[in-house]
Amino acid sequence: MSKTEAGEKKAKKKQNGIGSYYKVEETGLKRLRPSCERCGAGYFMADHGDRFTCGYCGLTRYKQQS
């Protein structure tokens, strides 16, 4: 007998789309993540806590420590 048959519901996965990279404001859209300096405006960098990394070219930019 599986978990779904026992009456437990399966948790839904969170949808991560392109909309999670922008914030809608009154004046327009704001980018939440930086763009890659080598690849251009169409490539967002991944946030890894202490650094940003481009998944396309591998450029790594470290965050400022304060």
For each residue, the residues with C-beta under 8 A, 3 or more apart:
1: 5 6
2: 5 6
3: 6 8 10
4: 8 9 10
5: 1 2
6: 1 2 3
7:
8: 3 4
9: 4
10: 3 4
11:
12:
13:
14:
15:
16: 20
17: 20
18: 21 22
19: 22
20: 16 17 32
21: 18 31 32 33 44
22: 18 19 29 30 31 32
23: 29 30 32
24: 29 30
25: 28 29 30
26:
27:
28: 25
29: 22 23 24 25
30: 22 23 24 25
31: 21 22 34 35 44
32: 20 21 22 23
33: 21 44 45 46 47 52
34: 31 44 45 52 61
35: 31 39 40 41 42 43 44 45
36: 39 40 43 44 45 54 56 57 59
37: 59 61
38: 54 57 59
39: 35 36 42 43 54 56 57 59
40: 35 36 43
41: 35
42: 35 39
43: 35 36 39 40 54 55 56 57
44: 21 31 33 34 35 36
45: 33 34 35 36 52 53 54 59 61
46: 33 52 53 54 55
47: 33 52
48: 51 52 53
49:
50: 62 63
51: 48 60 61 62 63
52: 33 34 45 46 47 48 60 61 63
53: 45 46 48 58 59 60 61
54: 36 38 39 43 45 46 57 58 59 60
55: 43 46 58
56: 36 39 43
57: 36 38 39 43 54
58: 53 54 55
59: 36 37 38 39 45 53 54
60: 51 52 53 54
61: 34 37 45 51 52 53
62: 50 51
63: 50 51 52
64:
65:
66:
